[in-house]
């Protein structure tokens, strides 16, 4: 007899207008109906709870996995059975059942999961009905269009979100990707483009090959481009743009042309024009575009950098000042210009420079009938809120250079964890050196600024925190030598108490004991807490599991609690290293090769370090991919493990699928030249990078000149004789 626990939530929404009313009889009937509905809901809930309580705390005797989309063998189900066992445990509990379903969904491989329970003597048998996510094995793009169209398959592939093998696929996902391609093509001017897609199921896998067919059509051309800017003569401006009548339309060219219009205005002194968004109209009958740009020229703006010496030119101003580069009178851009000028002059040795921005407007501005005085900082903050059309704005940066100094020394105080010489390579601040008179080879007066000093202080603070001083603070003092010629930078550290690791706990490990795993680690307990040390410990344990064949296991760490030692006042951390989804050792069952048309399967297996019966490790997968890529015979290599059932001795088996995409094996190079020594010379080089499908390489070369003629043949077998377990000695002739 099968008993199931099911809970359903019914949600009902009712609405009534303000004029709705019920008679006394209707209200009585409504109350009666509500009461009956409440009793019915209570009955359902009671039944569901009773069904769940029937199995509570009973041992789980059997777990069956049923795939609604078709079973591919016991091996496929084993990975999910491991997850269910790890989460549910040995006894049934409704709360843990919910956690189990949630963990199945979190794998990203399941789109639907239904759990059923039935009596099995004194225990309970569970059945999980799972629907797996369909994934893309391969994505192809086929582009058709008129001759000479510039769209390639590669650039469209980069727009898709399905590039990674194994990416989840749904109809909505494919439609979204098709819309992304359509939007991209329209930005390129192909408004008559069409995108369709098909899915081809892969036998024996929950995977499909996705094919996108793209028909670009003709690119739209520009019919008219009109520019109307009040206060500026736009005649002849269109001839300086890229989107002239008759040229192909793209959004990128339109953005470049709008920026070109702003540049033309800036060159004439109009640094703050107001341009509306371009109005673009597409005529579907003629496949042409009509473009209109309107706006106002804004005020005439003059930018002056007033420094007593070492003045900067227009080109440097455009690089430093947002007002010149971006064309705006926003107050934030003006203040940003102050900061950048100060940094620029500090890098030239004026370490105590002060820059102030003041503004003037002619005719003067007024607010509430009162004229706003010119040459003030306040006026700079008021420019953006006033109409400036037809006026002249002068923005002056007054630069007080102060003394020019030489940065001769950098010091570090307040810590004994490292010296200034040890961390000097990590700092951007540099002292003056003897090569300063040679451009790009040295710093004649040193190199620093307020921004650089802030970054260097942050660097020192980060180093101290990595050494366990998580509350460390760093400030910067700038001192001048008694003769007033030299600058000395001192970093003052308040490192505070160290944070000590009080305990290291390892959870989730069954195959190895805590003592075995902790013995692999460097001393941590009693040492200063360091994030780098914890990452190193995580890496060591992860490598240990990987080398032992626990392919499914992953390792992370967390800080469980932070306390203060009442005696020393030091911070104490309890670190927890988590071993997730430990499972058992994974052994390789079969190795299957697909996609090879010219290459022998034996040659691919020989290049791979994966062996049937051996342990499956991520390092071996990576090494095999690198070996196959290194042969130059393949443009793409993908190695995918696939569960293949339990192993009698423990753990499980996994099949390995090596999927390759071959590239053209023949390569021809031609060249030639002339020199006064040998006269005319030339060469031809023919190579084959996959001889006889064995991943051998061979070639011939002929070099000819007036003085000599050379012919050469060569042959390379990169895996001639085995040298150890994983290496080969090559043969070169």
N, C-alpha and C positions, 0 to 999 in steps of 0.2 A: 504494500500500500504506500502510495506516495503522498507526502504532506508538504506543502509549500507555505512559506511565510511571505506574504506580499502586503505592502502598505501603499496605498494610493492616496493622493491628495487631489481633491476636486476643488477647483476655483471657479466661482460664479460671479459674474459682474452684472448688476442690474442698474438701470437708470430710469428716472421719471422726471417729467417736466414740472415746473412749479404749479401748473394748474391741475396736476393729477390728484385724485381723491378716491377714497374707498368708502363704500357704504358699511354700515355696522356688520351686515352679513358677510361681506367680502373680507372685512378685517378679521372676523372670527375664523373664516376659512383659512385665511393666511396664517393666523396663529397656529391652527391645527396642523397645517402642512409643514410649518417650520418645526413644530414639535416632533412630528413623525420623521422628518429629515434628520433631526438631531439624534433621535433614537437609532435610526438606520446607520448613521456615521459611527455612533458609539459601538454598534454591533460589529461593523467592519473592523474598527480599530482593535476591539477586544479579540476578535477572531485572529487578526494578524499577530497580535502580541502573544496570544496563546500558541499560535503556530511556531513563532520564534522561540517561546519558552520551552517548547517540547524538546528542542535540540540543545538548549543552553548547557554548556559545560560537559557535553558528551564527547567522547573521543572521535576524531575524524579518521575513519577507516579507509576511505578511498577518495581520490580526486580525479575526476574525469574531465578532459578538455575536449570540447566539440567545436569545430570551426564551421560556422554557418556558411562560409564562402568556399568550403571544400577542404578536406584534410590532405596534407602532403606527407603524412607519416608521423610516427611517434616522436621523432626528433624535434619537429617543429613545436610540439606541445610542451616539450620538456622545459624550455626556458621559462614558460609561463607557470608551469607547475612548481618550479623552484621559487618564483616570486610569491605564489600563493602560500606555499609551505612556510617560507620565511616570515610572512606577515601574519598569517592566521595561527600558526603554531599547531600543536597536537590536539587541542580541544576546540570545540565550536563556541564562538561568542559572536553575538549580533554586531557588537561594536567593531570587532576585528574584521568581520565580513565587509563592513562598509570601508574600512581602511584598505582591505585587499582590493576591492573594486577600484578605489581611488588610485592605488598604486599601479594597477593594470592600465588605467587610463593615462597615467603619467609617463608610461613608457613611450607614448606617442605612436605605438603600433596598433592600438585597439580603438575602434570607433564605436563599438557596441559590446556590452558585457552583461549577461544575465546569469545569475547564480540560482541554482535549485538545490534543495536538500531533501533527502529521503531516508527513512529508517533503514539501518543495516545491522540488525541484531541489537546489541547494546550500544552501538555507535551510530554514526551518521555518515552517509555517503554524499559527496558534493559533486554537482555537475555544473561546469561553467561553459556557457554558450558564448563564443567570442566571434566577433566579426572584425577581421584585420583591415588595417589601412592599406589601400592600394597605393603602390609606390612606382615612381618612374624609373625604369631601368636605363632608358636612353631617350634623349630628346633630339629630334632632327628638325631642321628648318630648311624648307625648299623655297627659294625666291624666284619668281618669274616676273618679267616686265619687259618694257621696250629695250632695245639695244642701247648700251651706254649708261643705263641707270646706275647710280652710285651705291645702292644698298647691297650689302653683303650678308651672307648667312651668319658670319661671325659676330657682327655688330648687333644683329637681332638676338642671337643666343645670349649675349651679355645682358639683354633687357629682361630675360626670363628669370623667374625664381625657381626653376626646376633643373638648374644645371647640375647640382650635386646628385650623383647616383643614389637612389633610395629616397628622394624627396617625395613627400606625400602628394597624392594626386586626387582631385575631385573635379566634378564637372564645373563647379563654381571657380575652383582654382584655375582651371584651363581657360574658362571664359575671361577671368581677370587678366591672365597672361596675354590672351588674344587682344584684350582692350588696351593693355600696356603697349603692345606692338603697334596697334592702330594709332594710338596717341603719339607714339614716337614718329611714325611715318607721316602723320599730319603735321607734326612740328617740322619735318623735313620737306613739307610741301606736297606730299602725295595724298591728296584728298580723295582720290578715286580708288584707293587701295582696299583690298579685302583680305581677311585672315580667316582661315578655317583650320580645324584641328581634328585629328582622328586618333583613336587609341587602339593599339594592337596588343591583345593579351599574350603574355608569355606563358607557354604551357608549363604547368607544375609549379608556378610561383604566383604570389599575390603582387604581381608587377605587370606593367604595361610599357610598351614603346610608344612614345608620344610623337606624332608627326604634325608639324605646323606647315601649312601651305600658304604662302604669302604672294599675292598678286599686287604689285605696286601701282600699276597704271602709269599714266603720264604725270610728270611733276608740274604743279601749277606755276604759271609765270606771272610776273608783275605787269599789270595793265597801266595803272597810274600811281604816282607817289607824290602827293601834295603836302607842302610844308607851309604853315601859316603861324608865324611867331610875331606877336605884337611888339613893336619897338625894334625890329631887326629886319634888315633886307635879306630875304631868303633866296633871291635870284641866283642861280648858278650853284645852289647848295646840293641839288639832287645829283648833279654830275660828279660830285665828290663821294657819293654813297655807293654801296655795293648793289643795292636793290634798285637798279635802274630799270625802266620799262623794257620788257622782253627777257629779263633774266629770271632764273629759277628762284622760287620763294622758299625760304626757310626761316624758322623763328630765330635761329642763331644769328643769321645775317640781319634780321630786323633789330635785334638787341644791339648788335654792333653798330648799326646805322644810327640808332637813337643815341648811343654813346658818342658817335662821331659828331652828331648835331650838337651835343653838349660841349664837346671839345672845341668845335668851331666857335661857339658862343664864349667859352672861356678864353680862347685866344684873343677875342675882341674885348675882353674885360668884363663880360657878363658871367660872373662866377656863381650866381645863384638864380638860374632861370627856373621857371615853373613850366614843365611840359606835362601835358595830359597823356594818359595811356594811348598808344597808337590805336587808331580805329582801322580794323582790318575787315574787309568785306570780300567774301568769296562768291564768285559767279560760277555756279555749277554748270551752266550751259557752255560757257567758253573756257572753263578751267583756268580762270585768271583771278588775280587779287588786286583790289583797290586799297591803297594805304593812305591814311591821312594822319599827320602829326600836327597838333595845335598847341599853343601855349603863349607865354609872355617871356620876354627877355630878362625881366627883373631889373634890379639896379646895376649900375656900373660899380664894380668892386675893385678896390686897390688894396693889395696886401703889402705891408712894409715890415721888414725885420730890422729894427733900429738897434744896431750894436756898434760900439765905438771902434771895434776892429774885428777881424775874422768874419766879415759879413758873408752870408750865403747867397748863392745865385738862385735863379728861377727854377732850375732843374732840381736842386736840392730842396727848395721850398715845396715843389710839387710832391716830392717823395715824403717829406716830413709833415706837411700841413694838410689836414683833411679838407679845409676850406678850398684850397687850390686843387687838390686831387679829385674830390668828390663833388665840388660845386654846391656848397651849402653854407648858410649862415646860422645854422643851429648852434646854440650856446655850448652844447656838449662838444661839438666839433672844434669850437674856438678854444675851449679849455684843454682838449686833447692836444691841440697844437702847442699850447704852453708846455705841457708835460714833455712832448717829444723834442721841442727845442732845448729844454733843460737837459734831457738825456744826451742830445747831440753834443752840446757844448761841454758837458761833463766828460764825455768820451774824448774830447780834445784837450783835456787838462784843466778846464775851468770848473773845478769840483764844487764851488760854492756859488754858481751862477743863479740868478733869479730872473724869471721872465714873467712879465705882466702884459696882458692884452687890453688895449683901450680902443674905443671906436668913435668915429665921427660920421655924421650924416649931413649932407647938403642937398636940398634945403633941410633945416633942422626938423626933428620930430617933436610933437607935442602930445601930452597926455592930460586930459581933462582941462584943456585950455592953458596948461603950463608947459613951456618949452623944456625938453629934456636936454641937459647940458652935454655938449660934445666933449670928446677926449676923456671919457670916463669908462670905468669897468661896467657900471650899471647899464650903460647904453648897449653894450655887447649882449647882455642878457635880455634886452627888450627888442632886439632886431626881428626875431622870428615872429613876434606878435603884432607887427605893424606892416602896413602896406608900403613897400619900398619902390614900387614901379616909378621910373623916371628920376630917381634920386641917385646920388653918388655916395657910396659907403667906403670909408677908409678904415681898414683894420690894421692897427699898428701893434707889433709885438716889441715892447721895450725890454731890451736885454741888458741887465747889469752883470757884466762878466766877472767882476771882482778879480782876485788874483789868479794867475795861472800857476799851478803847482805841479810838482813831479811826485808821482806815487812811488815811494821808495821802499815801503815795508808793509807787510800784512801780518798781523799778530792774532793769536788765539789765546784766550784766558778763560779759566773757570772749569776746565776739564782736563783729565789725564788719560782719556780714552784714546786719543790720537793727537798728533802734533800738526801744526799748520803745514809743514813740508809733506806730510803723508796725504793730506787732503787737497793740496794745492792744485793737482791736475783736475779735480772735480769742480773747481771754482772758476767762474768767468772773469772775476777781477784779476788783473795782471799788473805786476810792478813794471816800472821802466827798465829797459835793458839797452845794451850797447848797440843793438841793431835797429834802434828806433828811427834812424835817419833813412833806412831803406824801406820804401813802401811795401806793405804786405809781409815784411820779414820780422817786424818787432814793434814795440810800443815805446816811442821816445819819451813820453811823459806818463806812461802807465795807461791803464784802461779800466774805467769803472763808471758807474752812474748810480743814481738812487734806485732805478729799476734793477740794475745788476746786483747791487748790494742786497736788495730784498730777496732776490733769487738765491744768492749765495747763502744768506742766513737761513733760508728754507732748506737748502741742501745740507747744511750742517745740522739743522734740527732733525732732518730725516735720517742722517747717519746715526745720530744719538738715539733716536727711537728704535732703529734697527739693532742697536747695542743694548736695548732694554730700558733706556731712560725715556719713557713714553711721555713724561710731563716736562721735558726739557724745553727751555725757551732761549732764544738767541737774539741779542740786540747788537747794533753796530755803532761804534764810536769813530768819529773822524777827527784826528788831531793834526795840528800843524807844527812843524819843527820851529825851534826858537828863531832861526834866521828867516822864517816866513816863506821859504822856497819849496819845502817838501811836505808831502801829505803822508800820514800814517793811518792805516785802517786797522781797527782792533775789533774783533768779534768777541763779545762778552757772553759767556755761556752760563746759564743757571740750569744745571742738568737735573737737579732734584734727585729724589730717591730712585733707586733702580727697582724695576718690577721683576720679581723672582718667580721662576716656575716651581710651584710647590708639588704638583703631581702630574704624571703623564699616564693617562688611562687609554687603553685600546679597547674598542667595542666593535662587535660585529664579526669577530674572528673566531672561527671554530677549527679550522684546519691547523692553525699554529697557535701555540699558547702565548700569553702576554709576555712571558719571560723570553721566549724565542724571538719575538719581534723586537722587544726593547733592547735585547742584546745586539741587534743590528745597528742601533742608533748611537750616535755620539752622546756623551753625558748631557742631559737636559735638566734634570731635577737639581735645584739649587743654583742653577745658572740664570743669568739675566735672560728675560724673555726677548726673543728676536723673531720677527716674522720670517726672516730669511732662514733661520735655523729650523723653524717649523715647516717651511716649504721643503727644506732639504730632508727632514724626517719623513714627510709625506712622500717625497720622491723615492726614498730608499725602500720604504715598505711597499710602495706600488711596484717598483722594479722587482722586489723579492717575489711578490705574488705573480707578476708577469712571467718571470723566469721559471716559476714552478708550474706554469700552465694554467693559472686561474684567469682565463681571458675575460670573464665577465666581471671580475672584481674591480672596484674603483675605490680610491682612498681620498679622503679629505680630512680636515681638522677644524676644530672650533675651540673657542674659549668658554669653558663651562661656567666659571664664576671668577670674580675678582674680589679679593679681600685684602685687608691691611694687617700686617704683622703687628700685634700690640706692643711688642718689645722694641723692634727696630724701626717701625713705621714704614717699612718697605711694602710695596704692592706685591701681592701674591696672585699668580695665575694658576688655575687648574686647566690643563690642556687635554682635550679629548681627541684622539685620532680615530676616525670612523672608517671601518672597512665595510663598504656597501656591496650587496649582491655578491657575496663571496662565492657561492656555488661550489663547484668542484673543478678538478683539472679538466681541461678540454684537449682531447686528442684529435688529430687529423685523421679522418676516415678516407675520403677520396679527394683527389685533386682533379678538377675538370677545367678544361680550357675551351673558351669560346671566342669567336671573332677572328680566328686565324684562318686566312685563306691561302697565303703563300708560305707561311712559317710552319715548320713541323712541330707537332705538339711535344715531341721528345726534347727539342731544342729549348722550348719555353720552360718545360719542367726542369731541365738541366740548369737553366739560368736562375730559377727560383731556389731559395734556400728552404722552402717548405717541403716536408717529406711526410708521406703517408705513415701513420702510426706514431709520429712525433708529436710533441706538445705544440699547441698553437699559442704563439706570442705576438704581440703587436710589433716588436722589434723585427721579427722575421717577415711579417707582412710588409713593413716599410723597406727592409733590405731587398726583398724580392721585387718590389715595384721599382726601386732604384736600379737594380741590375737590368731589368727589362727596358727601362727608359734609357739606360746607358748604352744599350745596343744600337740606338738610333733607328731601330726598325719600326718603332711604334710611336704614334702621336698621342695615344691615350692608353693607360693601363689602370684597371680597377680590380682589386682583389677583395672578394666578399666572402666571409664565412657564413655558413648556413647550417643550423642544427641538424644532426643526423642520428639522434637516439641516444639512449643510455649506454654506459659502458659497464660491463659486469664487475670489473674491479673497482668501480667508483668513478664519479665524474660523468662526462658525456663525450660523444663524438660530434665532430663538425666537418661537414664537407666544405671544400674550398673551391670557389669559382674564380678563375682568372680570366677576366674579360679584357681583350686587347683590341685596339684599332690600328691597323697597319698603315704605314705611309709609303710613298713611292720609294722603292729600293735603289733606283739608279740616280746617279748624280753626275752631271757633266759641268766642268768649268773650263772656260776659255779665257785667255788673256794674252796681252802682247804689249810691246813698247819699243822705244828707241833710245839709245844712249850713244854718246860719242866713243865709248870704249868698245862695245860689241856690235854697234849698229842696230839693225832691226832684229827683234827677238819676239818669240811667241811660245805659248804652251797650250796643251790640251790635257785635261785630267779627267779620266773616266773612272767612276767608282761604283761598286755594288755593295750595299751594306747588309745584304741578307742572302749570301750565296747559297744556292740549293735549299733555301728555307731553313738553314742550320744556324743562322745568326753569325755566320762567318763574314768577314769583310775582305774584299779583293779589289784591285784596281790597277790601272795602267796610266803612265804619264809619259808624254813626249815633250821635250824642250828643244827648241831649235833657234839658232842664231847664226850669224855669219862665221863665227869662230868654232862653234861646237853644236853637236846634235846628240841629245841624250834620250834614251828610251829606258823606262823602268817599269817593272811589274812587282807587285807586292801582294802578300796574303797574310791575314791575321785570323787565327782561331783563338778567341779570348779564353776558352775553356778547354784546353788541350789535355792536360793531365791534372787529376785531383791533387790538391796540396792541403792536406788536413780535411777536416769535416765539412767546411763551408767555403773553402777557397780553391781556386784552380790556377795552374801555371799556364800562361798563354804560349802560343806558338806564333812566331813572326818570321816570315820569309821575305 
